[in-house]
Amino acid sequence: MTSRIVTLSINNDQYHVHVRNIDTLLFTIREKIGLTGTKPGCLNGDCGACTVNINGEAIKSCLMLTVEAENKCITTIEGLQDTTIQKAFIEKFAFQCGYCTPGFIMNGNDLIHNEPNASDSMIKSYLESNICRCTGYQEIEEAVKEALTNNNYDNR
């Protein structure tokens, strides 16, 4: 099995990691680098728990090979600490067990940056790629609306 060292830029830090060509970015982030906020869920792109931001776009890390992420700017949930979107999720109680929350925050972060004037229907549409099995989506949608309203947002 072929392997090599890749350089990943994650949350403004550089990591030199030895990976196999078949390793997913999700596996590398969690198991090789130790950033466990990005969650494994379905492992086939359906649930969104593994969402990260790559070069300004929300991406499901279970569907991307690590070698494809080299020389790209990656942000994980750990990189959004103390941001408006994270604070809005806390204020609006937009979580229950919390397992899906990092993926929703990452997707909400993408929406805020790409659609700062998003309508309610656009918020719903953006969040459809993530699944929560324990709560309704109302609080999650309210948290994203709150973060859009507090548009003093500059983290990616």
C-alpha positions in Angstrom: 0.0 0.0 0.0 1.4 3.4 -1.0 2.0 6.0 1.6 3.7 9.4 1.8 4.1 12.5 4.0 1.6 15.3 3.3 1.5 18.8 4.7 -1.9 20.0 5.9 -2.8 23.5 6.9 -5.5 23.1 9.6 -6.7 26.0 11.7 -3.7 28.0 10.6 -1.3 25.4 11.9 0.9 23.2 9.6 1.0 19.4 10.1 3.4 17.0 8.4 1.6 13.7 8.5 2.5 10.2 7.1 -0.7 8.9 5.4 -1.7 6.1 3.2 -3.2 7.1 -0.2 -6.5 5.6 0.9 -6.8 7.5 4.2 -9.8 9.9 4.4 -9.4 13.4 5.6 -11.7 12.5 8.5 -9.5 9.6 9.6 -6.3 11.8 9.4 -7.8 14.8 11.3 -9.1 12.6 14.1 -6.6 9.7 14.3 -3.3 11.2 13.1 -3.6 14.8 14.2 -5.9 14.3 17.2 -8.6 16.9 16.4 -11.6 15.0 17.5 -14.3 17.6 17.1 -14.9 16.5 13.6 -17.2 13.5 14.1 -17.5 10.2 12.2 -21.2 9.4 11.6 -22.4 7.5 8.5 -19.0 7.5 6.8 -20.7 7.9 3.4 -21.5 11.6 3.2 -25.2 11.4 4.4 -25.1 12.8 7.9 -22.7 15.8 7.8 -21.2 15.2 11.2 -17.7 15.2 9.6 -18.1 18.6 7.9 -15.0 20.8 7.7 -14.3 23.9 5.7 -11.8 23.7 2.9 -10.8 26.8 1.0 -14.0 28.5 2.0 -16.4 25.7 1.3 -18.1 23.2 3.6 -16.9 19.7 2.7 -17.7 16.3 4.2 -14.3 15.0 5.3 -15.4 11.3 5.1 -15.7 11.7 1.3 -12.3 13.3 0.7 -8.9 11.6 0.7 -6.2 13.3 2.8 -3.9 13.5 -0.2 -6.5 15.7 -1.9 -6.4 18.2 0.9 -2.7 19.0 0.7 -1.9 22.6 0.1 -5.5 23.6 1.0 -6.7 25.8 3.9 -8.7 23.5 6.3 -10.8 24.7 9.2 -12.2 22.3 11.7 -14.7 23.0 14.5 -11.7 23.6 16.8 -10.8 26.5 14.5 -14.2 28.2 15.2 -13.7 28.5 18.9 -15.4 31.6 20.4 -16.9 32.7 17.1 -20.3 34.2 16.6 -21.8 31.0 15.2 -20.6 28.9 18.1 -21.9 31.5 20.6 -25.3 31.5 18.8 -25.6 27.7 19.1 -25.0 28.0 22.9 -27.4 31.0 23.3 -30.2 29.3 21.3 -29.6 25.8 22.9 -29.1 24.4 19.4 -27.9 21.0 20.5 -29.0 18.1 22.5 -26.5 15.3 22.7 -24.0 17.5 20.7 -22.7 14.8 18.4 -24.0 16.5 15.2 -23.3 20.0 16.4 -19.8 20.5 15.0 -21.1 19.6 11.5 -24.0 22.0 11.8 -21.7 24.8 13.0 -19.3 24.2 10.1 -22.2 24.3 7.6 -23.7 27.4 9.3 -20.3 29.1 9.1 -20.2 28.4 5.4 -23.7 29.9 4.9 -22.8 33.0 6.9 -19.8 33.7 4.7 -21.3 32.8 1.4 -24.9 34.0 1.9 -24.8 36.8 4.5 -28.4 37.8 3.7 -29.8 34.3 3.6 -33.6 33.9 3.8 -35.3 31.3 6.1 -35.7 29.0 3.2 -32.1 29.2 2.3 -31.1 28.4 5.9 -33.2 25.3 5.8 -31.8 24.3 2.4 -28.2 24.8 3.6 -28.8 22.7 6.7 -30.4 19.8 4.8 -27.1 18.2 4.3 -26.7 17.6 8.1 -28.8 15.2 10.2 -29.7 15.5 13.9 -31.3 12.4 15.4 -32.2 13.8 18.8 -33.8 17.2 18.4 -35.8 19.3 16.1 -34.1 21.7 13.7 -35.8 24.9 15.0 -33.1 25.8 17.5 -30.4 25.1 15.0 -32.1 27.3 12.4 -32.5 30.0 15.0 -28.8 29.9 16.0 -27.8 30.4 12.3 -30.3 33.3 12.0 -28.8 34.8 15.2 -25.3 34.5 13.8 -26.4 36.1 10.5 -27.9 39.0 12.4 -24.7 39.5 14.4 -22.7 40.0 11.2 -19.5 41.0 13.0 -18.2 37.6 11.9 -14.8 37.2 10.4 -13.6 33.7 11.1 -13.3 31.0 8.4 
